[in-house]
Amino acid sequence: MFRARCGRLLLANRQAWLRRPTKIPAPPVRVRLGLLRRSFASEASNDDQQTLSLSSEELALIIPPRSFIQALRVASAQPEELRKAFERLDVDQSGTLCASELRLLMAEVKGHHATEEELDRAVDALLTTYHRGKDGALNFKEFEEAVLSMASPVDRRAYALAIAIGIAFGGFSVTFPMGPTLIQHFGMSQLQFGTLTTAFAMAKLCGNIPSSIFSEAYGRKALLVGGLMSIGTGIAGVAFASGYEHLMILRLAVGLGVASTFTSAGMYVTDISHPLNSARTRAPMQMGMSAGLLIGPAIGGYLLEHVGLELMCLGVGASSMVTASCVFALLPETHQRRPGERLRGVSDTMRSWSPILALKPFREILSFGWCYNAAFWGATALIPLVYVDLALSPALVGGLSTANAIVSLSVTPLVAKTADRFGKMAVVFPGAVLYGVSLMLVPHVSSLVELLPVLAAMQIGACMTGQAQMHAMDLAPVRDRAKVPSLWATFGDTGMLLSSFSAAMMAEHLGLGSAFTSNGLLLVGAAGIMFYVTRR
C-alpha cells in the first residue's frame, strides 16, 4: 500500500511538472532567457524576449570598454564623430546596426581569438542593455547611448597611480620654497640658478628614451619605482652639498628620476585609457599632483624656517624612498613583456616613432607642445627670482605654491570633462592665450597682492594647455599610443633645455621683464598659428 501511494504521488508530481508554465523567472544575473540566435528572432513576441539590463561592471567583462572605443576610431564624444562611426559600421545603410554588423564590430573588439559563442554573447549583451525596440538592431540614439555609457567609467588603477604620484609630489614639492634659499645660501647669480634648471632639463631629456625602452622591457612599475628612488637620492644629497657644482650633479639625478617617473606614469595611463576618457583618466594623476603640491610647499616653507635646509632635504629623501617601496608593493602592473621579445635600442625606439611623426596633425600639435614647454619651463626658472625681488619669506613662497595647487586641483575635473566632451583643442587654445598673457603681466606686479591673481590665471591656463598631450595621444594609431608620452617628453624637453638657459641669459643681460615677455609672446604666437592651421 505504501509503495502504491508513493507511485501515485510520483505520477501526480510528474504530471504537474509537465503542466508547468514554459516561462520561468530569469535568474538575476543572466542576460536573456537563452542565447539569442544569429537572427535574434525579430518575429518573437515581447513576452518571449524578457531581459534584464547588465550593470556596467558585468558588461565590461563581456565587452572591454577600452577595446570597444578604440574599435570605433573616434577622437571625441561629439555627435558628428559618433555619427561618422555609426555610418561606417552601417554597411547596408539601413539606418540601424543589425546583428551581423554588430558581430563584425565585436570581432574587432574581441580579437581574432574570440570564439563564436563569445561573439554571440557580446552582441546579445549590447542589444540587451541598450536596445529598446523589437527589431533586434540599434538605431543611432541607442548607439550613442551605448558609446557614452561605456566611455564614462575610469579604470580604478588610475586612482591607485594618483595616490602614488600624489604622495611622491607631496614630498618633492616640499623643496619648492628652496629656490630663494639656495640662491642666498650658495650665493648664486641669476645665470647660475638658471643653469640648475638647464641641468635638470638635460638629464630629463637624456632619460626619456631609455625610460621608454626599459618601461616596455620591464614594465611600468619598475621604472616608476626607480624614478622615485632617484628623485629621493637627488633631494637628500642637497643636505651634503657644499657648492654650486654639487647642486648641478644632484639636479641631474632628480632630472633622471623625473624622466623615469613621468614616462612610466604616462605610459601607465595610456595602457588603461581610450580616446573618450583619456583626459578623465589622466585627471586623477593630475589631481594627485595638485594635492601633493597643496600640502608640500606649505610644509617646506615651515621646515625651512624652523628645521633648516639639511634636515628638510634628508626627510624628503626618506619619504621618497618609502613611497617607492609602497608603489613596488601595492601598484599593479599594466604591461607584460612578450616572451622572446628583443630589448630595443635607442635607434629602434626613434625609428618606431616614424609612423606617428608621419601624421601631419601630430607634427603640428607636437610643435605647439614644444613652444608650451619652452614657455612653461622658462617661467619656472624665472619665478623664484620674482620671489627674491619681492623679498618673500620661505613660508610665503610655500603658501603661494599651495595656493597654486588649490587652483589647479579645483579646475582639473572641469577641464578634463570639457576636453573629453568637446575635444581637447577646445580648451587648449584659450588656455594657451591665458597662460601667455599672464606671463607678460608678471613683470608689472609690484606686490604680493598683485601677484596672486596673475599666478592663479597661470595655473588655470597651464591646466587647460596641458590637454595638448592628451590630444596628441588621441591622434596616434591605437598600437602606437603608448609611445606618445616618451616622444612628447623628449621633444618638449629640448624646449625646456633651450628656454631655461636662454631665459636665465636674458634675465641676466636684458632684465627679468624681457625674459617673461618673450616667453609669453612665444606661447601666444604658437597658439595663434596652431589655431589658423587647424581651421584652414
C-alpha positions in Angstrom: 0.0 0.0 0.0 2.8 2.4 0.9 4.5 1.6 -2.5 1.3 2.2 -4.4 0.8 5.5 -2.6 4.3 6.7 -3.4 3.8 5.7 -7.1 0.6 7.7 -7.3 2.4 10.7 -5.7 5.3 10.5 -8.2 2.8 10.2 -11.1 1.0 13.3 -9.9 4.2 15.3 -9.5 5.3 14.2 -13.0 2.0 15.3 -14.5 2.2 18.7 -12.6 5.8 19.2 -13.8 4.7 18.6 -17.4 1.9 21.1 -17.0 4.2 23.8 -15.6 4.4 27.2 -17.4 7.0 27.3 -20.1 8.2 30.7 -19.0 10.2 30.8 -15.7 11.6 33.8 -14.0 15.1 34.7 -15.3 18.0 34.4 -12.8 19.2 37.8 -11.6 22.5 37.9 -13.5 21.5 36.2 -16.8 21.4 38.4 -19.9 18.3 36.8 -21.5 16.2 33.6 -21.5 18.6 31.6 -23.6 21.1 32.9 -26.1 19.7 34.8 -29.0 20.2 33.1 -32.3 22.0 35.0 -35.0 18.7 36.1 -36.5 17.8 37.3 -32.9 14.2 36.1 -33.5 12.9 39.5 -34.6 9.5 38.0 -35.1 9.2 36.7 -31.5 6.8 38.4 -29.1 7.8 40.8 -26.4 7.0 38.2 -23.7 9.5 35.8 -25.2 12.2 38.4 -25.1 12.2 39.0 -21.3 15.5 40.8 -20.5 17.4 42.2 -17.6 20.0 45.1 -18.0 23.5 44.4 -17.0 25.5 46.6 -14.7 28.5 48.5 -16.1 30.9 46.1 -14.4 29.1 43.0 -15.8 29.0 44.5 -19.3 32.7 45.4 -19.1 33.6 41.8 -18.5 31.8 40.8 -21.8 32.8 43.9 -23.9 36.0 45.6 -22.7 35.3 49.4 -22.9 38.8 50.3 -24.0 38.8 47.9 -26.9 35.2 48.9 -27.8 36.0 52.6 -28.0 39.3 52.0 -29.9 37.5 49.9 -32.5 35.1 52.8 -33.2 38.1 55.0 -34.0 36.5 58.2 -32.6 38.5 61.2 -31.3 35.8 62.7 -29.1 32.2 62.2 -28.0 30.8 64.9 -30.3 27.7 63.8 -32.2 29.3 64.3 -35.5 32.2 62.0 -34.6 29.8 59.3 -33.4 27.7 59.7 -36.5 30.7 59.0 -38.7 31.5 55.9 -36.7 27.8 54.8 -36.9 27.7 55.3 -40.7 30.9 53.4 -41.1 29.5 50.4 -39.2 26.2 50.6 -41.0 27.3 48.5 -44.0 23.8 48.1 -45.6 23.0 51.8 -45.0 19.7 50.8 -43.3 20.0 53.4 -40.6 20.4 50.8 -37.9 23.1 48.3 -36.8 21.8 44.8 -37.2 23.1 41.7 -35.6 25.6 40.9 -38.4 27.0 44.4 -38.4 27.4 44.4 -34.6 29.0 41.0 -34.9 31.7 42.4 -37.2 32.3 45.2 -34.7 32.6 42.7 -31.8 35.0 40.6 -33.8 37.3 43.6 -34.0 36.8 44.4 -30.3 37.4 40.9 -29.0 40.2 40.0 -31.5 40.7 37.0 -33.8 41.0 34.6 -30.8 37.3 35.1 -29.8 35.0 32.1 -30.2 31.6 32.2 -31.9 29.9 31.8 -28.6 31.8 34.9 -27.2 30.8 37.0 -30.2 27.2 35.9 -29.8 27.3 36.7 -26.1 28.8 40.2 -26.7 26.2 41.1 -29.3 23.5 39.8 -27.1 24.7 41.8 -24.1 24.9 45.0 -26.2 21.4 44.7 -27.5 20.0 43.6 -24.2 21.4 46.6 -22.4 20.7 49.4 -24.9 18.1 48.2 -27.5 14.6 49.5 -26.7 12.7 48.2 -29.8 11.7 44.8 -31.2 13.7 44.6 -34.4 17.0 43.4 -32.9 19.0 46.4 -34.3 20.5 49.5 -32.7 19.5 52.9 -34.0 21.8 55.9 -33.8 20.3 57.2 -30.5 20.8 53.8 -28.9 24.3 53.5 -30.3 25.2 56.9 -28.9 23.9 56.0 -25.5 25.9 52.8 -25.6 29.1 54.6 -26.5 28.7 57.4 -24.0 27.8 54.9 -21.2 30.8 52.6 -21.9 33.2 55.5 -22.3 32.2 57.0 -18.9 33.9 54.8 -16.4 37.6 55.5 -15.4 39.8 52.5 -14.7 40.3 52.2 -10.9 44.0 51.7 -11.4 44.2 55.4 -12.3 43.3 56.2 -8.7 46.0 53.9 -7.3 48.5 55.7 -9.6 47.2 59.0 -8.4 47.8 58.2 -4.8 51.4 57.1 -5.5 52.1 60.3 -7.6 50.3 62.5 -5.0 52.5 61.2 -2.2 55.6 61.5 -4.3 54.8 65.0 -5.3 53.9 65.9 -1.7 57.5 65.0 -0.7 59.0 66.5 -3.9 57.1 69.8 -3.6 58.4 70.4 -0.1 61.6 71.6 -1.8 59.8 74.2 -3.9 60.4 77.1 -1.4 64.1 76.2 -1.5 64.7 78.4 -4.6 65.3 81.7 -2.9 67.1 80.0 0.0 69.5 78.2 -2.4 70.2 81.5 -4.2 71.1 83.2 -0.9 72.8 80.2 0.8 75.2 79.4 -2.1 75.5 83.0 -3.4 74.4 82.1 -6.9 73.8 84.6 -9.7 70.7 84.6 -11.9 72.6 82.7 -14.6 73.9 80.0 -12.2 70.4 79.4 -10.8 69.0 79.2 -14.3 71.7 76.6 -15.2 70.4 74.4 -12.4 67.1 74.2 -14.3 69.2 73.6 -17.5 70.9 70.6 -15.8 67.6 69.2 -14.8 66.3 69.6 -18.4 69.4 68.0 -19.8 69.1 64.9 -17.6 65.4 64.7 -18.2 65.9 64.9 -22.0 68.6 62.2 -22.0 66.5 60.0 -19.7 63.2 60.0 -21.7 64.2 57.5 -24.4 66.0 55.0 -22.1 63.0 55.2 -19.7 60.6 54.4 -22.6 62.8 51.4 -23.6 63.1 50.0 -20.1 59.4 50.6 -19.4 58.5 48.5 -22.5 61.0 45.8 -21.5 60.5 45.5 -17.7 57.1 47.1 -17.1 55.8 50.5 -16.0 56.1 49.8 -12.3 59.8 49.0 -12.3 60.6 52.4 -13.9 58.2 54.2 -11.6 59.9 52.8 -8.5 63.4 53.5 -9.9 62.4 57.1 -10.7 61.1 57.8 -7.2 64.3 56.4 -5.7 66.5 58.6 -8.0 64.4 61.7 -7.0 64.9 60.8 -3.3 68.6 60.5 -3.7 68.9 63.8 -5.6 66.9 65.7 -2.9 68.6 64.1 0.1 72.0 64.9 -1.3 71.4 68.6 -1.0 71.9 68.2 2.7 75.6 67.3 2.0 76.2 69.7 -0.9 78.9 72.3 -0.3 78.9 74.2 -3.6 77.3 75.0 -6.9 78.9 72.0 -8.6 77.4 69.5 -6.2 74.0 71.0 -6.8 74.4 70.5 -10.5 75.1 66.8 -10.1 72.1 66.4 -7.7 69.9 68.2 -10.2 71.0 65.6 -12.8 69.9 62.8 -10.5 66.5 64.5 -10.0 66.1 65.0 -13.7 66.7 61.4 -14.5 64.3 60.4 -11.8 61.5 62.7 -13.1 62.1 61.4 -16.6 61.7 57.8 -15.4 58.7 58.6 -13.2 56.7 60.6 -15.6 57.4 58.5 -18.7 56.3 55.3 -16.9 53.3 57.1 -15.4 52.2 58.5 -18.8 52.5 55.0 -20.4 50.6 53.5 -17.4 47.7 56.0 -18.1 47.8 55.2 -21.8 47.5 51.4 -21.0 44.3 51.9 -19.1 42.6 54.7 -21.2 40.9 55.3 -24.5 40.3 58.5 -26.6 36.9 59.2 -25.0 38.2 59.1 -21.4 41.9 59.8 -21.7 41.6 63.3 -20.1 39.5 62.0 -17.2 41.9 59.0 -16.8 44.8 61.4 -16.5 42.9 63.8 -14.3 43.3 61.7 -11.1 47.1 61.7 -11.6 47.0 65.5 -12.1 44.8 65.9 -9.1 47.2 63.7 -7.1 50.0 66.0 -8.1 47.9 69.1 -7.2 47.1 67.6 -3.8 50.7 66.9 -3.2 51.5 70.4 -4.2 48.8 71.7 -2.0 50.4 70.3 1.2 54.1 70.0 0.4 55.2 73.7 -0.2 53.5 74.9 2.9 55.3 72.2 5.0 58.5 73.0 3.1 58.3 76.7 4.0 57.7 75.9 7.6 60.5 73.4 7.8 63.0 75.7 6.1 62.3 78.4 8.8 62.2 76.0 11.8 64.3 72.9 11.0 66.8 74.0 8.4 67.7 73.1 4.8 69.8 70.0 5.6 67.2 68.1 7.8 64.4 69.0 5.5 66.2 67.5 2.5 67.0 64.3 4.4 63.4 63.9 5.4 62.1 64.5 1.9 64.6 61.9 0.5 63.5 59.4 3.1 59.8 59.9 2.3 60.5 59.4 -1.5 62.2 56.0 -0.7 59.2 55.0 1.4 56.8 55.9 -1.4 58.9 53.9 -3.9 58.6 50.8 -1.6 54.8 51.3 -1.3 54.5 51.6 -5.1 56.5 48.4 -5.6 54.3 46.5 -3.1 50.9 47.8 -4.0 50.6 49.2 -7.5 49.5 46.6 -10.1 51.5 46.2 -13.4 49.7 47.0 -16.7 52.3 45.8 -19.2 54.0 42.5 -19.6 56.9 41.9 -21.9 56.2 39.2 -24.5 58.4 36.1 -24.2 61.4 36.2 -26.6 60.9 39.9 -27.4 64.2 41.7 -28.1 65.2 44.6 -26.0 65.1 47.7 -28.3 67.9 50.2 -28.5 67.7 54.0 -28.8 67.7 53.8 -32.6 64.9 51.3 -32.6 62.8 53.5 -30.4 63.4 56.5 -32.6 62.5 54.5 -35.7 59.3 53.3 -34.1 58.2 57.0 -33.8 58.3 57.3 -37.6 54.6 56.2 -38.2 53.4 58.8 -35.6 55.6 61.6 -37.0 54.3 60.9 -40.5 50.9 62.2 -39.4 50.7 66.0 -40.2 48.2 66.8 -37.4 50.5 65.1 -34.9 53.6 67.1 -36.1 51.6 70.3 -35.7 50.5 69.6 -32.1 54.0 68.4 -31.2 55.4 71.7 -32.4 52.9 73.6 -30.3 53.8 71.4 -27.4 57.4 72.4 -27.8 56.5 76.1 -27.6 54.4 75.4 -24.5 57.2 73.5 -22.8 59.6 76.3 -23.6 57.3 79.0 -22.2 56.4 76.9 -19.1 59.9 76.0 -18.1 61.3 79.4 -18.9 58.8 80.8 -16.5 59.6 78.1 -13.9 63.2 79.2 -14.0 62.3 82.8 -13.5 59.6 82.8 -10.9 61.9 82.3 -7.9 63.8 85.4 -9.0 60.5 87.3 -8.7 60.1 86.0 -5.2 63.5 87.2 -4.3 62.8 90.7 -5.7 59.6 90.8 -3.6 61.5 89.7 -0.5 59.1 86.8 0.2 59.9 84.5 3.1 60.1 80.7 2.6 56.8 80.4 4.4 55.2 82.8 2.0 56.7 81.0 -1.0 55.4 77.7 0.3 52.0 79.3 0.7 52.0 80.6 -2.9 52.7 77.1 -4.1 49.9 75.7 -2.0 47.5 78.4 -3.4 48.5 77.5 -6.9 47.8 73.8 -6.2 44.3 74.7 -4.8 43.5 76.5 -8.1 44.8 73.6 -10.2 43.0 71.0 -8.1 39.7 72.9 -8.4 39.8 73.3 -12.2 41.2 70.0 -13.3 38.0 67.9 -13.2 36.0 70.6 -15.1 38.8 71.0 -17.7 39.1 67.2 -18.1 35.3 66.7 -18.5 35.1 69.6 -21.0 38.1 68.2 -23.0 36.6 64.7 -23.3 33.2 66.1 -24.3 34.1 68.9 -26.8 37.6 67.9 -27.8 41.0 68.7 -26.3 41.8 71.6 -28.5 38.6 73.4 -27.4 40.4 74.0 -24.1 44.0 74.2 -25.3 43.6 77.4 -27.4 42.1 79.6 -24.7 44.4 78.1 -22.1 47.5 79.0 -24.1 46.3 82.6 -24.6 45.5 82.9 -20.9 48.9 81.5 -19.8 50.9 83.6 -22.3 49.2 86.8 -21.4 49.7 86.1 -17.7 53.4 85.6 -18.2 53.6 89.0 -19.9 51.8 90.6 -16.8 54.3 89.1 -14.2 57.0 91.8 -14.7 54.4 94.5 -14.0 53.5 93.3 -10.5 54.9 95.2 -7.6 53.4 93.4 -4.6 52.2 90.1 -3.4 48.5 91.2 -3.7 49.1 92.0 -7.4 51.0 88.7 -8.0 48.3 86.4 -6.6 45.6 86.8 -9.4 48.4 86.5 -12.1 49.6 83.2 -10.6 46.0 81.9 -10.4 45.5 82.7 -14.1 48.7 81.0 -15.0 47.6 77.8 -13.1 44.3 77.7 -15.0 46.0 78.3 -18.3 48.6 75.6 -17.7 45.9 73.1 -16.7 44.0 73.8 -20.0 47.0 73.9 -22.2 48.3 70.6 -20.8 45.5 68.8 -22.6 47.6 69.2 -25.8 49.5 66.0 -24.8 46.2 64.1 -24.5 45.2 65.4 -27.9 48.5 64.0 -29.3 47.8 60.6 -27.8 44.3 60.6 -29.4 45.8 61.4 -32.8 48.2 58.4 -32.7 47.2 55.0 -34.0 45.9 52.6 -31.3 49.1 50.4 -31.4 51.3 53.5 -31.0 49.5 55.4 -28.3 51.9 54.1 -25.6 54.9 55.7 -27.5 53.5 59.2 -27.3 54.4 60.1 -23.7 58.1 59.5 -24.3 58.1 61.2 -27.7 56.2 64.2 -26.3 58.6 64.4 -23.3 61.7 64.1 -25.4 60.7 66.7 -27.9 59.3 69.0 -25.3 62.4 68.7 -23.1 64.5 70.2 -25.9 62.3 73.3 -25.5 62.8 73.2 -21.7 66.6 72.9 -22.2 66.8 75.8 -24.5 64.3 78.0 -22.7 65.7 77.6 -19.2 69.2 78.6 -20.3 68.0 81.4 -22.7 65.6 82.8 -20.1 68.4 83.0 -17.5 70.7 84.7 -20.0 68.0 87.2 -21.0 67.2 87.9 -17.3 70.9 88.5 -16.6 71.6 90.9 -19.5 68.2 92.3 -20.6 66.2 92.2 -17.4 63.6 90.0 -15.8 60.7 91.7 -17.6 62.1 91.0 -21.1 62.5 87.3 -20.3 58.9 86.9 -19.1 57.5 88.9 -22.0 59.4 86.8 -24.6 58.1 83.5 -23.1 54.5 84.9 -23.2 54.8 86.1 -26.8 56.2 82.7 -27.8 53.2 80.8 -26.5 50.5 83.3 -27.7 52.1 83.3 -31.1 52.2 79.5 -31.2 48.5 79.3 -30.2 47.6 81.8 -33.0 49.5 79.8 -35.6 48.0 76.5 -34.4 44.5 77.9 -34.5 45.0 79.1 -38.0 46.5 75.8 -39.2 43.7 73.7 -37.7 40.9 76.0 -39.1 42.2 76.0 -42.7 
